[in-house]
């Protein structure tokens, strides 16, 4: 199910975080929670793995995302602008499974695809989109704020 109101709120908060307008703590506090739209917790979990939560900071200077991480963040913003269903499994992030999630994600990028973790027909290079053609249809941002 798509929760348009929560996706719009998530997009605004994520955009503010990417643009260095808010801190990681503000991102955590302001990012919505949605039980109906699985894109919301999945994007939050994956964004969480791209920044430090040990101290408060903005995504600027030494905390600025790498080009690869920036591309993931921008795809998340684009996905939140769509009415596409989220088709990936929602990661369960905790200290006990964080390294397993990173290992599976890295293994999938290297060509492995554990069926229980990542559907084999999904294109991980365009995550959170499931198919490259869905991402291609939205490659130009609909709005920036």
C-alpha positions, 0 to 999 in steps of 0.5 A, spaced: 500 500 500 502 507 498 501 512 503 502 518 499 502 523 505 507 519 509 511 518 502 511 526 501 513 527 508 519 522 508 521 525 501 521 532 504 525 530 510 530 526 506 531 532 501 532 536 507 537 531 510 541 530 503 541 538 502 545 539 509 539 543 512 538 538 518 542 534 522 542 526 523 538 527 529 533 531 526 532 526 520 531 520 525 526 524 529 522 527 523 522 521 518 515 518 518 513 511 520 508 508 516 506 501 518 502 501 511 507 503 506 513 498 506 517 503 502 518 508 508 521 503 513 525 500 508 528 507 506 529 509 513 533 503 514 538 503 508 539 511 509 541 509 516 546 505 514 549 511 510 551 516 516 554 516 523 549 516 528 554 516 534 554 524 534 550 529 531 552 532 524 549 534 517 551 531 511 556 536 509 564 536 510 567 530 512 560 527 513 558 528 506 556 522 502 560 519 497 558 519 490 555 512 490 551 513 497 549 520 494 546 516 488 542 511 493 539 517 497 537 521 490 534 514 488 530 514 495 527 521 494 525 519 487 522 513 489 518 517 494 515 521 489 512 515 485 506 511 486 510 505 485 509 499 490 515 497 494 517 490 492 524 489 496 524 485 502 524 490 508 531 490 512 530 489 519 536 493 522 539 491 529 546 491 531 546 483 531 544 483 524 547 489 521 553 485 518 549 480 515 545 485 512 551 488 509 554 482 507 548 479 503 547 486 500 555 486 498 554 479 495 548 480 491 552 486 488 557 481 486 552 476 483 550 472 488 542 473 490 540 469 496 532 468 494 530 469 502 534 476 502 533 479 495 528 477 489 532 474 483 528 479 478 530 485 482 535 490 480 539 492 486 543 497 482 536 501 482 534 500 489 529 502 492 526 501 485 525 494 483 526 494 475 531 499 471 525 501 467 521 504 473 527 508 475 528 510 468 521 513 467 522 517 473 530 519 472 528 527 472 526 529 479 519 531 479 520 536 485 526 538 489 522 540 495 
